[in-house]
């Protein structure tokens, strides 16, 4: 009997321990408790996997890779906590976004950017996003907007003054670029050029630069020295934006002040000397043409600002417990 009693005791102990072991396994798989909602390790790792892949493929060193993974893990976990809090609030308030509303918002965006369905999906893929992921993003944005309006109980109004201020501050985003009116002197490379001939051209070019910087008239020297087929008799080439210039010419010219002369620049055509005649800004697209685009951007920004403020305040009231 003593032996059997011992076996019974061991069996009973095992029965007590087994549920405890299983419970521990379940707890180990739960990263966060938000009230009665859970964020599991599996769900988190699935969401974080594409981020981890991009970091590991970026070519950073081991320490920097580990630091970036740790940083973005923390950011994503906080995003998932915020999303869970949002889900709780959405359910409590009975807010819904229908599939039709998402369809209409996605379609409106596609058409406003003049994209075919295939081109739209290619554009999403280039950003590392599927159509389903984009639809989720659109739904979340719509929910944020409704949550903000429900909580703040005040309509977000973007004024014309705000739109104009954004337009003036970000003119480059709407086509405004700095442009440069250039003139040049070209000393072309001869056919079958030798190293000695190239050296002689370089010396000649440096001599021309010295004469120009000593006050010699650029137009006169261009007429005497240049063999350009595309410039006017005074060496003028016309207006260019920086992106349209080759890197070596851009590097030598965009640093110049009006009237200054560049160093000799070696190009496939020969050695060139540039003079910046004038610089100015190309006008951006008209404000009326981009008004709605800016208004929408500012509206979304304000929605996100108010939403984040609201989530931060709500997070203080919700029981959040990070277990792992």
ChimeraX attribute file (.defattr): number of C-alpha atoms within 10 A of each C-alpha:
attribute: neighborCount
match mode: 1-to-1
recipient: residues
	/A:1	6
	/A:2	7
	/A:3	8
	/A:4	9
	/A:5	10
	/A:6	11
	/A:7	12
	/A:8	12
	/A:9	12
	/A:10	12
	/A:11	12
	/A:12	11
	/A:13	11
	/A:14	12
	/A:15	11
	/A:16	11
	/A:17	12
	/A:18	11
	/A:19	11
	/A:20	12
	/A:21	11
	/A:22	11
	/A:23	12
	/A:24	12
	/A:25	11
	/A:26	11
	/A:27	15
	/A:28	13
	/A:29	17
	/A:30	19
	/A:31	18
	/A:32	20
	/A:33	17
	/A:34	18
	/A:35	13
	/A:36	8
	/A:37	14
	/A:38	18
	/A:39	19
	/A:40	17
	/A:41	16
	/A:42	12
	/A:43	14
	/A:44	16
	/A:45	14
	/A:46	10
	/A:47	15
	/A:48	16
	/A:49	12
	/A:50	12
	/A:51	17
	/A:52	18
	/A:53	11
	/A:54	12
	/A:55	17
	/A:56	17
	/A:57	10
	/A:58	9
	/A:59	10
	/A:60	12
	/A:61	9
	/A:62	10
	/A:63	9
	/A:64	13
	/A:65	17
	/A:66	14
	/A:67	11
	/A:68	17
	/A:69	19
	/A:70	12
	/A:71	11
	/A:72	15
	/A:73	19
	/A:74	12
	/A:75	12
	/A:76	15
	/A:77	19
	/A:78	12
	/A:79	12
	/A:80	17
	/A:81	22
	/A:82	18
	/A:83	14
	/A:84	18
	/A:85	21
	/A:86	21
	/A:87	16
	/A:88	17
	/A:89	15
	/A:90	16
	/A:91	10
	/A:92	9
	/A:93	12
	/A:94	8
	/A:95	14
	/A:96	13
	/A:97	12
	/A:98	9
	/A:99	11
	/A:100	9
	/A:101	14
	/A:102	18
	/A:103	13
	/A:104	11
	/A:105	15
	/A:106	16
	/A:107	15
	/A:108	12
	/A:109	12
	/A:110	16
	/A:111	12
	/A:112	9
	/A:113	10
	/A:114	11
	/A:115	15
	/A:116	11
	/A:117	12
	/A:118	9
	/A:119	12
	/A:120	18
	/A:121	17
	/A:122	16
	/A:123	14
	/A:124	15
	/A:125	12
	/A:126	10
	/A:127	9
	/A:128	11
	/A:129	13
	/A:130	15
	/A:131	14
	/A:132	9
	/A:133	12
	/A:134	14
	/A:135	16
	/A:136	13
	/A:137	13
	/A:138	17
	/A:139	21
	/A:140	17
	/A:141	15
	/A:142	19
	/A:143	19
	/A:144	20
	/A:145	19
	/A:146	18
	/A:147	21
	/A:148	24
	/A:149	16
	/A:150	13
	/A:151	12
	/A:152	13
	/A:153	9
	/A:154	9
	/A:155	9
	/A:156	15
	/A:157	11
	/A:158	15
	/A:159	10
	/A:160	11
	/A:161	9
	/A:162	13
	/A:163	21
	/A:164	16
	/A:165	11
	/A:166	15
	/A:167	20
	/A:168	12
	/A:169	10
	/A:170	13
	/A:171	18
	/A:172	16
	/A:173	11
	/A:174	16
	/A:175	14
	/A:176	14
	/A:177	18
	/A:178	16
	/A:179	18
	/A:180	22
	/A:181	17
	/A:182	21
	/A:183	25
	/A:184	24
	/A:185	28
	/A:186	24
	/A:187	21
	/A:188	18
	/A:189	17
	/A:190	12
	/A:191	6
	/A:192	7
	/A:193	9
	/A:194	11
	/A:195	9
	/A:196	9
	/A:197	13
	/A:198	16
	/A:199	11
	/A:200	12
	/A:201	19
	/A:202	19
	/A:203	13
	/A:204	16
	/A:205	22
	/A:206	15
	/A:207	13
	/A:208	21
	/A:209	20
	/A:210	14
	/A:211	14
	/A:212	16
	/A:213	14
	/A:214	9
	/A:215	8
	/A:216	13
	/A:217	12
	/A:218	24
	/A:219	17
	/A:220	13
	/A:221	16
	/A:222	23
	/A:223	15
	/A:224	12
	/A:225	14
	/A:226	21
	/A:227	16
	/A:228	20
	/A:229	9
	/A:230	10
	/A:231	18
	/A:232	15
	/A:233	16
	/A:234	18
	/A:235	25
	/A:236	21
	/A:237	17
	/A:238	13
	/A:239	15
	/A:240	16
	/A:241	17
	/A:242	17
	/A:243	11
	/A:244	10
	/A:245	13
	/A:246	10
	/A:247	10
	/A:248	11
	/A:249	18
	/A:250	15
	/A:251	14
	/A:252	16
	/A:253	22
	/A:254	17
	/A:255	11
	/A:256	18
	/A:257	14
	/A:258	14
	/A:259	13
	/A:260	16
	/A:261	22
	/A:262	22
	/A:263	18
	/A:264	24
	/A:265	19
	/A:266	16
	/A:267	14
	/A:268	9
	/A:269	12
	/A:270	18
	/A:271	20
	/A:272	23
	/A:273	24
	/A:274	26
	/A:275	23
	/A:276	21
	/A:277	19
	/A:278	17
	/A:279	18
	/A:280	12
	/A:281	14
	/A:282	15
	/A:283	13
	/A:284	17
	/A:285	15
	/A:286	11
	/A:287	16
	/A:288	9
	/A:289	10
	/A:290	14
	/A:291	15
	/A:292	12
	/A:293	14
	/A:294	18
	/A:295	19
	/A:296	13
	/A:297	15
	/A:298	18
	/A:299	16
	/A:300	17
	/A:301	12
	/A:302	17
	/A:303	21
	/A:304	16
	/A:305	12
	/A:306	20
	/A:307	22
	/A:308	15
	/A:309	13
	/A:310	16
	/A:311	19
	/A:312	13
	/A:313	11
	/A:314	15
	/A:315	16
	/A:316	9
	/A:317	9
	/A:318	13
	/A:319	12
	/A:320	17
	/A:321	12
	/A:322	13
	/A:323	12
	/A:324	11
